Amino acid sequence: MPRFAPICPGRGVEPGAEAGQGGGRRNGGGQGMDGQARRRQLADFLGDWQIARDIRHADGSAARFEGRATWWTEGDGAICLESGTLILPGQGAFQAERRYLWAADLSVRFDDGRFFHAVPPEGGQAAHWCDPDQYDADYDFSAWPDWSCTWRVRGPRKDYTMSSRYRRAAA
């Protein structure tokens, strides 16, 4: 099965080593009983989610990914497996998957162990540098348990926006 890899396969930068990395509570994290933004924890993501992802390139071309994201515990962290169908207009539909390693502090690594980025527990920005392209994410947990992540990718090799929407899968 082909791997779905719109995200950089290059080396990641460890948390705090890159300006703009993580942090920033721009979109809140859902409201707790006290009206304060709720910080997401790894346990919040465990289980099955429906995922719908739109990929829009600056040249006007587009693609779509539809499928499932499943988190399950492994060791002190979790594995996230995204699997589904990548639809490329004019080219067909392809089975695709990608696996990520999530730690308890919400740092995310590629399946080979390289650092990818840190998810802000209250929502907001994250970043990843994949020479020579910059990946900037915005996590929105304000409608939890529905949530989204939008990546804006810019550089000499890439120029696209990828918006992913997650919703708990029906039991």
C-alpha positions as CSV (number, residue, x, y, z in Angstrom):
1,M,0.0,0.0,0.0
2,P,1.5,3.4,-0.9
3,R,2.3,5.7,1.9
4,F,0.5,9.0,2.0
5,A,3.2,11.5,2.5
6,P,2.2,15.1,1.9
7,I,4.3,15.9,5.0
8,C,8.0,16.3,4.7
9,P,10.0,13.0,4.9
10,G,13.1,15.1,5.9
11,R,14.8,15.7,9.2
12,G,12.7,17.3,12.0
13,V,13.9,20.0,14.4
14,E,13.6,19.1,18.1
15,P,11.1,21.2,20.2
16,G,12.3,24.6,21.1
17,A,15.2,24.6,18.6
18,E,13.2,26.5,15.9
19,A,11.5,29.8,16.3
20,G,7.7,29.5,15.9
21,Q,7.8,26.0,17.2
22,G,4.6,25.0,19.1
23,G,2.9,27.3,21.6
24,G,0.3,29.9,21.0
25,R,-3.3,29.4,22.1
26,R,-4.9,31.0,19.2
27,N,-7.9,28.7,18.7
28,G,-8.6,27.6,22.2
29,G,-8.9,24.0,23.3
30,G,-12.6,23.6,23.9
31,Q,-14.0,24.9,27.2
32,G,-13.9,23.2,30.5
33,M,-16.5,23.5,33.2
34,D,-14.8,26.6,34.5
35,G,-14.9,28.3,31.0
36,Q,-11.1,28.0,30.6
37,A,-9.6,26.4,27.5
38,R,-9.0,22.7,28.1
39,R,-5.5,21.3,27.5
40,R,-5.6,18.2,25.3
41,Q,-3.8,15.1,26.6
42,L,-2.7,12.1,24.7
43,A,-5.6,10.0,26.1
44,D,-8.0,12.5,24.4
45,F,-6.8,11.3,21.0
46,L,-7.0,7.5,21.6
47,G,-9.5,5.6,19.5
48,D,-10.9,5.9,16.0
49,W,-11.6,9.1,14.1
50,Q,-13.0,9.8,10.7
51,I,-10.6,12.1,8.8
52,A,-11.4,14.3,5.7
53,R,-8.4,16.1,4.3
54,D,-8.4,18.7,1.5
55,I,-5.1,19.5,-0.2
56,R,-5.0,22.7,-2.3
57,H,-2.0,23.6,-4.3
58,A,-1.1,27.2,-5.3
59,D,-1.4,26.3,-9.0
60,G,-5.1,25.4,-8.4
61,S,-4.8,21.7,-8.4
62,A,-6.4,19.8,-5.5
63,A,-6.5,16.4,-3.9
64,R,-8.6,14.8,-1.2
65,F,-7.9,12.1,1.4
66,E,-10.8,10.3,3.2
67,G,-10.3,7.6,5.8
68,R,-9.7,6.8,9.4
69,A,-7.1,7.9,11.9
70,T,-6.6,5.5,14.8
71,W,-4.5,6.1,17.9
72,W,-3.6,3.3,20.2
73,T,-1.3,3.1,23.2
74,E,2.2,1.7,22.8
75,G,4.7,2.0,25.6
76,D,4.6,5.5,27.2
77,G,3.0,7.0,24.0
78,A,0.7,6.1,21.2
79,I,0.8,5.1,17.5
80,C,-1.4,7.1,15.1
81,L,-2.2,5.3,11.8
82,E,-4.0,7.3,9.1
83,S,-5.3,5.0,6.4
84,G,-7.8,5.6,3.6
85,T,-8.1,6.8,0.0
86,L,-6.2,9.5,-1.7
87,I,-8.2,11.0,-4.5
88,L,-6.3,12.8,-7.3
89,P,-8.6,14.3,-9.8
90,G,-7.8,13.0,-13.3
91,Q,-5.5,10.3,-11.9
92,G,-7.7,8.1,-9.8
93,A,-8.0,7.0,-6.2
94,F,-5.3,5.2,-4.3
95,Q,-5.0,3.4,-1.0
96,A,-2.7,5.4,1.3
97,E,-1.5,5.3,4.9
98,R,0.9,7.1,7.2
99,R,2.0,6.2,10.7
100,Y,3.2,8.7,13.4
101,L,4.5,8.2,16.9
102,W,3.0,10.4,19.6
103,A,4.5,11.0,23.0
104,A,2.7,11.8,26.3
105,D,3.8,15.5,25.9
106,L,2.1,15.5,22.4
107,S,5.4,15.6,20.5
108,V,5.0,13.8,17.2
109,R,7.6,11.8,15.4
110,F,7.7,10.1,12.0
111,D,7.4,6.3,12.2
112,D,11.2,6.0,11.8
113,G,11.7,8.1,15.0
114,R,12.7,11.5,13.5
115,F,11.1,14.5,15.2
116,F,8.2,16.1,13.3
117,H,6.5,18.7,15.5
118,A,4.8,19.3,18.9
119,V,1.1,19.6,19.1
120,P,0.0,22.6,21.2
121,P,-2.2,21.2,24.0
122,E,-4.6,24.1,23.9
123,G,-4.6,24.5,20.1
124,G,-2.6,27.0,18.1
125,Q,0.5,26.9,16.0
126,A,3.2,24.3,15.4
127,A,6.1,24.3,12.8
128,H,8.4,22.0,11.0
129,W,11.3,22.9,8.8
130,C,12.1,20.4,6.0
131,D,14.9,22.0,4.0
132,P,14.2,24.0,2.0
133,D,10.4,24.1,2.8
134,Q,8.6,25.5,5.8
135,Y,5.5,23.7,7.3
136,D,3.3,25.8,9.5
137,A,0.3,24.2,11.3
138,D,-2.7,25.5,13.1
139,Y,-4.5,23.1,15.5
140,D,-8.1,24.0,16.4
141,F,-9.6,22.2,19.3
142,S,-12.4,24.7,19.9
143,A,-15.2,22.4,18.8
144,W,-13.8,19.3,20.6
145,P,-14.4,16.4,20.1
146,D,-14.4,17.6,16.4
147,W,-11.1,19.2,15.7
148,S,-8.9,20.2,12.8
149,C,-5.3,20.9,11.7
150,T,-4.3,23.0,8.8
151,W,-0.8,22.9,7.4
152,R,0.5,25.8,5.2
153,V,3.5,24.6,3.2
154,R,5.8,27.1,1.4
155,G,9.2,26.8,-0.2
156,P,10.9,26.4,-3.5
157,R,9.6,22.9,-4.0
158,K,6.1,23.1,-2.4
159,D,3.3,25.5,-2.1
160,Y,0.0,24.1,-0.7
161,T,-2.5,24.1,2.1
162,M,-3.7,20.9,3.7
163,S,-6.8,21.0,5.9
164,S,-7.7,17.9,7.9
165,R,-10.9,17.6,9.9
166,Y,-11.3,14.9,12.5
167,R,-14.5,13.5,14.0
168,R,-15.0,10.6,16.4
169,A,-15.9,7.5,14.4
170,A,-19.2,5.9,15.1
171,A,-18.9,3.0,17.5
